[in-house]
Amino acid sequence: MTLKIKAYSDFICPFCFLGKGPLDEIIKEKDVEVEWMPFELRPSPAPKIDPWKEADKLGSWDSFILPASKQLGVEMLLPRLSPHPYTHLAFEGCQFAKDHGKGNEFHHRVFTAFFQEEQDIEDVEVLTILAGEVGLPKEDFRDALVKRKYREVHQEALRHAYEDARITAVPTFIIGDEVIQGLASKERLAQVIDKELDKKHLLSIDGLQCDLNGDC
């Protein structure tokens, strides 16, 4: 039975981008299905930030993020966009992509556009180009963003993250009954996934029987 994983992240979170790598490798090897869920670290109208102007954030990048990216073999940059973008439009684009069967592909492309190409993922035209690159209908996509057709869907997804799932930091991975908060190695993810897959297998065979009528 396929194990479903909910992965909560924000596109401006470097550890979320790094956390995709181990999970993407797991997907190729195990019977799992990942649904990427939105979580806005700095929703509008909260002030935007520019890490290049904040010494503590530059220090964190050099001390923690770059070493982690090298260890995981993930190429990434600290985008020189000033300030860093809001992500609600990108997430509304993800909802459009989900409806068209390209949710995970678009989600991945937005991440790489920001952390590897330093593109402005708050710009409708940039997002529309990315949508076309993963096979989405560009004009319909642009129209959906301009008219905010997925605003309410995205807001409900955020409400779920904040209130139902009680997510307080990202990345957070909900794997069956287990919750992993923060960057996790492939080995740790695999251990938890195997445990949850074993539980699903046991549940699938519990109660199987034959009755007096010979029905099995």
C-alpha positions as CSV (number, residue, x, y, z in Angstrom):
1,M,0.0,0.0,0.0
2,T,1.3,3.5,-0.9
3,L,2.4,5.6,2.1
4,K,1.3,9.2,1.8
5,I,3.6,11.9,3.1
6,K,2.7,15.5,3.7
7,A,5.7,17.9,3.4
8,Y,5.2,21.4,4.6
9,S,7.6,24.1,3.3
10,D,8.1,27.6,2.1
11,F,9.9,28.6,-1.1
12,I,12.2,31.1,0.7
13,C,13.3,28.5,3.3
14,P,16.7,27.2,2.4
15,F,16.4,24.1,4.7
16,C,13.1,23.3,2.9
17,F,15.0,23.3,-0.5
18,L,17.7,21.1,1.0
19,G,15.2,18.8,2.6
20,K,13.7,18.0,-0.9
21,G,16.9,16.2,-2.0
22,P,16.8,13.2,0.4
23,L,13.0,12.9,0.0
24,D,13.2,13.0,-3.8
25,E,15.7,10.1,-3.6
26,I,13.4,8.1,-1.4
27,I,10.5,8.6,-3.8
28,K,12.4,6.7,-6.5
29,E,13.0,3.7,-4.2
30,K,9.9,3.2,-2.0
31,D,6.2,3.1,-2.4
32,V,5.5,6.6,-1.2
33,E,3.5,9.6,-2.5
34,V,4.5,13.1,-1.4
35,E,2.1,16.0,-1.3
36,W,3.9,19.4,-0.8
37,M,1.9,21.6,1.4
38,P,2.2,25.4,1.8
39,F,3.5,27.3,4.8
40,E,4.3,31.0,4.5
41,L,7.1,32.1,6.9
42,R,6.5,35.8,6.2
43,P,3.0,36.3,4.8
44,S,2.0,39.7,3.4
45,P,1.8,42.3,4.9
46,A,4.6,41.3,7.2
47,P,7.8,43.1,6.4
48,K,10.0,41.4,3.8
49,I,13.6,40.6,4.6
50,D,16.9,41.0,2.8
51,P,19.4,38.5,4.1
52,W,22.3,40.3,2.4
53,K,21.6,43.3,4.8
54,E,21.4,41.2,8.0
55,A,24.6,40.0,9.5
56,D,23.0,37.2,11.5
57,K,21.4,35.7,8.5
58,L,24.6,35.9,6.4
59,G,26.3,34.2,9.3
60,S,23.7,31.4,9.4
61,W,24.1,30.9,5.6
62,D,27.9,30.5,5.9
63,S,27.8,28.5,9.1
64,F,24.9,26.1,8.6
65,I,23.3,26.3,5.2
66,L,26.3,26.1,2.9
67,P,27.9,23.3,4.8
68,A,24.6,21.3,4.7
69,S,24.3,21.9,0.9
70,K,27.8,20.7,0.3
71,Q,27.2,17.6,2.5
72,L,24.0,16.8,0.5
73,G,25.5,17.7,-2.8
74,V,22.9,20.3,-3.6
75,E,23.9,23.4,-5.6
76,M,22.3,26.5,-4.2
77,L,22.8,30.3,-3.9
78,L,21.6,32.9,-1.5
79,P,19.5,34.9,-4.0
80,R,20.5,38.5,-4.4
81,L,16.9,39.7,-4.7
82,S,16.3,42.7,-2.5
83,P,14.1,42.1,-0.6
84,H,13.2,38.4,-0.8
85,P,9.7,37.8,-2.2
86,Y,6.4,36.9,-0.7
87,T,5.4,33.4,-1.8
88,H,1.6,33.5,-1.9
89,L,1.4,33.8,-5.7
90,A,3.8,30.9,-6.1
91,F,1.7,28.8,-3.9
92,E,-1.5,29.8,-5.7
93,G,0.3,28.6,-8.8
94,C,1.0,25.3,-7.1
95,Q,-2.8,24.9,-6.5
96,F,-3.4,25.5,-10.2
97,A,-0.6,23.0,-11.0
98,K,-2.2,20.4,-8.6
99,D,-5.5,20.7,-10.5
100,H,-3.6,20.0,-13.7
101,G,-1.6,17.0,-12.4
102,K,1.7,18.9,-12.2
103,G,1.8,20.0,-8.6
104,N,5.1,18.4,-7.5
105,E,6.8,19.3,-10.8
106,F,5.8,23.0,-10.5
107,H,6.7,23.0,-6.8
108,H,10.2,21.7,-7.6
109,R,10.7,24.2,-10.5
110,V,9.8,27.2,-8.3
111,F,12.4,26.1,-5.7
112,T,15.2,25.7,-8.3
113,A,14.3,29.0,-9.9
114,F,14.7,30.8,-6.6
115,F,17.7,29.0,-5.0
116,Q,19.7,28.1,-8.1
117,E,18.8,30.9,-10.6
118,E,17.9,33.8,-8.3
119,Q,14.6,34.4,-10.1
120,D,11.8,36.6,-8.6
121,I,9.2,34.0,-7.7
122,E,6.7,36.7,-6.8
123,D,6.6,38.0,-10.4
124,V,3.6,36.7,-12.3
125,E,5.5,36.6,-15.6
126,V,8.3,34.6,-14.1
127,L,5.9,32.1,-12.6
128,T,4.1,31.8,-15.9
129,I,7.3,30.9,-17.7
130,L,8.1,28.3,-15.0
131,A,4.6,26.9,-15.4
132,G,5.1,26.5,-19.2
133,E,8.4,24.7,-18.6
134,V,6.6,22.0,-16.7
135,G,3.9,21.6,-19.3
136,L,1.1,23.8,-17.8
137,P,-1.1,25.9,-20.1
138,K,0.6,29.3,-19.7
139,E,-2.3,31.6,-20.6
140,D,-4.7,29.8,-18.2
141,F,-2.0,29.9,-15.5
142,R,-1.4,33.6,-15.9
143,D,-5.1,34.3,-15.9
144,A,-5.5,32.3,-12.7
145,L,-2.8,34.3,-10.9
146,V,-3.9,37.7,-12.1
147,K,-7.5,37.1,-11.1
148,R,-6.4,35.3,-7.9
149,K,-8.6,32.3,-8.7
150,Y,-6.8,30.1,-6.2
151,R,-6.6,32.6,-3.4
152,E,-9.2,31.0,-1.2
153,V,-7.9,27.5,-1.9
154,H,-4.4,28.6,-0.8
155,Q,-5.7,30.4,2.3
156,E,-7.6,27.2,3.3
157,A,-4.4,25.2,2.9
158,L,-2.6,27.7,5.1
159,R,-5.3,27.5,7.7
160,H,-4.9,23.7,7.7
161,A,-1.2,24.0,8.2
162,Y,-1.4,26.5,11.0
163,E,-4.5,25.2,12.9
164,D,-5.1,21.6,12.0
165,A,-1.6,20.3,11.5
166,R,-0.2,22.8,14.0
167,I,2.9,23.4,11.9
168,T,5.3,25.9,13.6
169,A,8.5,25.5,11.6
170,V,9.5,24.2,8.2
171,P,10.4,21.8,6.7
172,T,8.0,19.5,8.5
173,F,7.3,16.0,7.2
174,I,4.2,14.1,8.4
175,I,4.8,10.4,7.5
176,G,2.0,8.2,8.7
177,D,1.8,8.7,12.5
178,E,5.3,10.2,12.6
179,V,6.3,13.9,12.4
180,I,9.8,15.0,11.5
181,Q,10.6,18.7,11.9
182,G,13.6,20.1,10.3
183,L,16.2,18.9,7.8
184,A,16.5,15.1,7.8
185,S,18.9,12.7,6.2
186,K,17.9,10.2,3.7
187,E,18.7,7.5,6.2
188,R,16.4,8.9,8.9
189,L,13.6,9.4,6.4
190,A,14.0,5.9,5.1
191,Q,13.9,4.5,8.7
192,V,10.6,6.2,9.5
193,I,9.1,5.4,6.1
194,D,10.0,1.7,6.5
195,K,8.4,1.7,10.0
196,E,5.2,3.2,8.7
197,L,5.1,0.9,5.6
198,D,5.4,-2.1,7.9
199,K,2.5,-0.8,10.0
200,K,0.3,-0.3,6.9
201,H,1.2,-3.9,5.9
202,L,0.1,-5.3,9.3
203,L,-3.1,-3.3,9.1
204,S,-3.9,-4.6,5.7
205,I,-3.7,-8.3,6.8
206,D,-5.3,-8.0,10.3
207,G,-8.8,-9.5,10.4
208,L,-8.6,-11.5,7.2
209,Q,-10.5,-14.8,7.6
210,C,-12.7,-17.5,6.1
211,D,-16.3,-18.1,7.4
212,L,-18.5,-21.2,7.7
213,N,-19.9,-20.6,4.2
214,G,-16.5,-21.0,2.7
215,D,-16.2,-17.3,1.9
216,C,-12.6,-16.0,2.2
